């Protein structure tokens, strides 16, 4: 028995094997550790991984075969067979993109975060996910950026971002698609000097596949913007709106509450 451990540090290969033992379907949020490997190489590696996990107490041998240690098993099951998966990113310019995932199963909820070549799994409650995300994003007392909401095609947003080295040129592109002058200048400034970018995708498993809802943030100095992707005339568009930290926190809470409550009613 592992005892009082509440967090588990595992490699991608170890997660792959533990998932296979529990009959898991997939590993959302985990990179495939065996891309480019030959079948015999994978088999040999998994035999070594199985031995290491058994030595650490994470895999136990029973009459019916190998099984995941009881305190770890619910987390692996939630990871591999979730009915809700929440994927979150955080990026500070000049640093690597960071990613987290939250998997809600029928019996448990697990938070998955990556550090180097390893992943950390820790149990948590559904109700704690929103606060954990907002704290990670650093949503505290930032005010909404000056301006009003506007919409534009994703291609135009990407062009404005690419032109953000020249804030005036980026603002001109935004004005051409209908953003008011003050809003265009404010958002172009945020694109020119971003402090934080973050995205959230809340996925609910349904009969026809995954239903996905999301939100993204852009922080510049002490102001915030909210972004939401949507389809319009079969083309990707983005809604851009000023939003305060308090407003974004409420939106994240409502989005997750909707996703979880809708899944509970399926």
C-alpha positions in Angstrom: 0.0 0.0 0.0 1.2 3.5 -0.8 -0.3 5.0 2.3 -0.9 8.7 2.7 0.4 9.9 -0.7 -1.9 12.5 -2.3 0.1 13.3 -5.4 1.8 10.9 -7.8 4.7 11.7 -10.1 4.7 9.4 -13.2 6.3 9.4 -16.6 4.3 9.1 -19.9 5.4 5.5 -20.3 4.1 4.7 -16.7 0.8 6.4 -17.4 0.4 4.5 -20.6 0.9 1.2 -18.8 -1.3 2.0 -15.9 -4.0 3.1 -18.4 -3.7 -0.2 -20.2 -4.0 -2.1 -16.9 -7.3 -0.3 -16.0 -8.7 -0.8 -19.5 -8.5 3.0 -20.3 -9.6 4.3 -23.7 -7.2 7.3 -24.1 -4.9 9.7 -22.3 -6.2 13.2 -22.9 -3.5 15.8 -22.0 -0.6 13.3 -22.1 1.8 13.2 -25.1 2.3 9.8 -26.8 5.5 8.6 -25.3 6.1 6.0 -28.0 6.0 8.1 -31.2 8.5 6.6 -33.7 9.1 3.5 -31.6 9.1 -0.1 -33.0 6.6 -2.5 -31.5 9.4 -4.7 -30.0 10.9 -1.6 -28.4 7.6 -0.6 -26.8 7.1 -4.1 -25.5 10.6 -4.2 -24.0 10.2 -0.8 -22.4 6.8 -1.6 -20.9 8.2 -4.7 -19.2 10.8 -2.5 -17.6 8.2 0.0 -16.6 6.0 -2.7 -15.1 8.9 -3.9 -12.9 9.6 -0.3 -11.7 6.0 0.4 -10.9 5.7 -2.9 -9.0 8.8 -2.0 -7.0 7.3 1.4 -6.1 4.1 -0.2 -5.0 2.0 1.4 -7.8 1.2 -2.0 -9.4 0.2 -5.0 -7.4 -0.1 -8.6 -8.5 -3.2 -10.6 -7.8 -4.6 -14.0 -8.8 -6.5 -12.2 -11.6 -3.4 -10.4 -12.9 -1.8 -7.0 -12.4 -3.8 -4.2 -10.9 -3.2 -0.6 -10.0 -2.7 0.1 -6.3 -6.1 1.0 -4.7 -5.3 4.7 -3.8 -4.0 5.4 -7.3 -6.5 3.4 -9.3 -9.4 6.0 -9.1 -7.1 8.7 -10.4 -6.0 6.6 -13.4 -9.6 5.7 -14.1 -10.6 9.3 -14.1 -7.7 10.2 -16.3 -8.4 7.5 -18.9 -12.2 7.3 -18.9 -13.4 10.9 -18.0 -16.8 12.2 -18.8 -15.4 15.7 -18.5 -12.0 16.9 -19.5 -10.8 20.5 -18.9 -7.7 21.5 -20.8 -5.9 24.7 -19.7 -2.8 26.6 -20.9 -0.8 29.5 -19.6 1.9 31.4 -21.4 4.2 34.2 -20.4 6.2 35.7 -23.3 9.8 34.4 -23.3 8.8 31.2 -21.4 7.6 27.8 -22.5 3.9 27.1 -22.7 2.5 25.5 -19.6 -0.4 23.0 -19.6 -2.8 21.5 -17.1 -5.7 19.2 -17.4 -8.6 18.2 -15.1 -10.4 14.9 -15.6 -13.7 14.3 -14.0 -14.7 10.6 -13.8 -17.8 9.0 -12.3 -16.1 8.3 -9.0 -13.2 10.8 -8.7 -11.6 13.9 -10.2 -7.9 14.2 -11.0 -5.6 17.2 -11.8 -2.8 16.5 -14.3 0.1 18.8 -14.6 3.4 18.4 -16.4 7.0 19.1 -15.2 9.7 18.2 -17.7 9.2 14.6 -18.8 7.0 13.7 -15.9 3.4 14.3 -14.9 1.9 14.9 -11.5 -1.5 13.4 -10.6 -3.4 14.7 -7.6 -7.0 14.2 -6.5 -9.3 17.2 -6.2 -13.0 18.0 -6.1 -15.1 19.2 -9.0 -16.0 22.4 -7.2 -12.3 23.3 -6.7 -11.4 23.3 -10.4 -12.5 26.8 -11.3 -10.6 28.4 -8.4 -7.5 26.4 -9.2 -7.5 27.7 -12.8 -8.2 31.3 -11.8 -5.4 31.2 -9.3 -3.0 29.7 -11.8 -3.9 32.4 -14.3 -3.3 35.0 -11.7 -6.7 36.5 -11.8 -6.9 38.9 -8.8 -7.8 42.5 -9.1 -7.0 43.4 -12.8 -9.4 45.8 -14.4 -11.0 45.5 -17.8 -9.1 47.0 -20.7 -10.6 50.2 -22.2 -12.9 49.5 -25.1 -16.0 47.7 -26.1 -16.6 44.1 -27.4 -16.1 43.4 -31.1 -15.9 40.4 -33.4 -13.6 39.6 -36.2 -12.4 36.6 -38.3 -9.7 34.5 -36.8 -7.5 35.2 -39.8 -7.7 39.0 -39.2 -6.9 38.5 -35.5 -3.8 36.5 -36.5 -2.8 39.1 -39.0 -3.1 41.8 -36.3 -1.1 39.7 -33.9 1.7 39.2 -36.5 1.7 43.0 -37.1 1.8 43.8 -33.4 5.4 44.9 -33.6 3.8 48.0 -35.1 0.9 48.8 -32.8 -0.4 51.4 -35.2 -0.5 49.0 -38.1 -2.2 46.4 -35.9 -4.8 49.0 -34.8 -5.5 49.9 -38.4 -6.3 46.3 -39.2 -8.7 46.1 -36.3 -10.4 49.3 -37.3 -10.9 48.0 -40.8 -13.1 45.2 -39.5 -15.2 47.5 -37.3 -13.4 47.9 -34.0 -13.9 51.5 -32.6 -10.7 53.5 -32.6 -10.2 53.4 -28.8 -10.8 49.7 -28.7 -8.6 49.0 -31.7 -5.7 51.0 -30.1 -6.2 49.4 -26.7 -6.3 45.8 -28.1 -3.4 46.4 -30.5 -1.3 47.6 -27.5 -2.2 44.4 -25.6 -1.1 42.3 -28.6 2.1 44.3 -28.8 3.1 43.8 -25.1 1.2 40.8 -23.7 1.9 39.8 -20.1 -0.1 36.6 -20.0 -2.0 34.4 -22.5 -4.3 31.6 -21.3 -6.9 29.3 -22.7 -9.5 26.9 -21.3 -11.4 24.2 -23.2 -14.1 22.4 -21.2 -15.1 19.1 -23.0 -18.1 17.0 -22.1 -18.5 13.5 -23.4 -21.8 12.9 -25.2 -23.4 10.2 -27.4 -22.1 11.9 -30.6 -18.7 12.8 -29.3 -17.3 15.7 -27.2 -19.1 19.0 -26.7 -16.6 21.7 -26.3 -16.9 25.2 -24.8 -14.0 27.5 -24.0 -12.6 30.9 -23.2 -9.2 32.6 -23.6 -7.5 35.5 -21.8 -5.0 38.2 -22.8 -3.5 40.3 -20.0 -1.5 43.4 -20.8 0.0 45.5 -17.9 -2.9 45.7 -15.4 -5.8 45.2 -17.9 -7.5 42.1 -19.3 -9.3 40.9 -22.4 -11.5 37.9 -22.9 -11.6 36.0 -26.2 -14.1 33.4 -27.4 -13.9 31.4 -30.6 -17.0 30.6 -32.6 -18.1 29.6 -36.1 -19.8 32.1 -38.4 -20.7 31.2 -42.0 -18.5 28.1 -41.7 -15.5 30.2 -40.9 -13.6 30.6 -37.5 -14.3 33.9 -35.8 -13.3 35.4 -32.4 -15.2 37.5 -30.0 -12.9 40.0 -28.2 -14.2 41.8 -25.1 -12.7 43.8 -22.2 -13.2 41.9 -18.9 -12.1 42.3 -15.3 -10.5 39.6 -13.2 -13.8 39.3 -11.3 -15.8 39.0 -14.5 -13.4 36.4 -15.9 -13.6 34.4 -12.7 -17.4 34.4 -12.8 -17.3 33.3 -16.4 -14.9 30.4 -15.7 -17.1 29.3 -12.8 -20.3 29.4 -14.9 -18.7 27.6 -17.8 -17.5 24.7 -15.6 -20.8 24.6 -13.6 -22.7 24.3 -16.9 -20.4 21.6 -18.2 -20.5 19.6 -15.0 -24.3 19.9 -14.4 -25.0 19.0 -18.0 -22.9 15.9 -17.8 -24.7 14.9 -14.5 -28.0 15.1 -16.4 -26.9 12.8 -19.2 
